[in-house]
Amino acid sequence: MDEKTGTNEGYVLTPWVASGNIDYDDLIVRFGTSRIDQGLLNRIEDLTGELHFMLRREIFYSHRDFNWILDEYEKGNHFAMYTGRGPSGHTHVGHLMPWIFAKWLQDKFDVELYFQLTDDEKYLFNFDMDQETTHSYALENALDVIALGFDPKKTHIMIDTDYIKTLYPIALRVAKRLNFSNVKAVFGFDNSVNIGSIFYTSIQSAPCFVPTELKGRDVPVVIPCGIDQDPHFRLTRDVASKIGYCKPALLHNKLAPSLDGTGKMSASIPKTTIFTTDEPSDVKSKLSDAFTGGCISAKEQREKGGNPDICAIQNYRYYLFEEDDEVVADISMRCRQGEILCGECKSLLIHKVNTFLERHKKGREKAKDIIDGLLLID
Ligand code: TRP
């Protein structure tokens, strides 16, 4: 077992690898984060008037220092948000999870969002990707961010190689305080890793401090992100005060499940992953082939019922596509009682996902008109 890298006999979770049966409670202990407990939920609800379904369902379930962010907010010191994406391909719906949540936070707290697209990261870590490809996926992914409806006046998107003049001096300050041994211990690198990858965490750290630099005052920053990204920010937090910045706070989500019923949704397995650019017919065939908790025959399922707990279709609803808890509970109940069979259940979700994607694609088209105003370029 390795305490720092989130690796044990049952699963591996690093920013670049997710496999096995990820034990999210174990990660809280291993990474040393805090659970989002009832007290914090009450506090969020008091300030926002409601709880987002991802909080109610413990999809966002862990944090670092979010209470401090709310303390500052209550004092009138508004925070900024930072999140990002490594542009290794088209965006899939699992990526949208933390962004949809970030949009809710922006609406509720009226805060600015800084979004990093790490074309450099994907170039360094993916041997087969060239720089033109990662940069063009960054622009494609930016359209997906904008399509979610963030406030264009309060949303800033940076593609690393296009904003490097601002990022680099900050990254240098971080890099000067990080040793190879720190980075090695957290990510499990060996001597064969390229030297760009060793430096990379300092680039992912830089946007934590960009709001402070741009505004010329200490801006508290919270990062909504998959818990797989926590190792980077643990390092960032370790050095922050040494270089004169506040530590970034974090809100961690569990990773979206894949359609084959195992592991996380992954862009490298297109058949079990729905991309925002997929056609309705792709969505139909992927969801039709998904792993479910159904029985072998309709007759058996009517008699014995299905098992929604292990069903990828029901998981998709739970994580992303059905905000209404009662609808989720009702489908689970009818599934267990053998009243709804997999075919009907899948059609309901296919319709829902395709309706969502139809709107999202229109949003992507409109985003093309405004993207220039949102990109930070130096
Ligand atoms: N490393 C992330 C990825 O591969 C991209 C990223 C950069 C990010 N900055 C971030 C993710 C901040 C979450 C929060 O997807």
Residues whose N, C-alpha, C, O or C-beta is under 5 A from the ligand:
A	BS01	LIG	Y82 T83 G84 R85 G86 Q116 T118 Q204 P224 C225 Q229
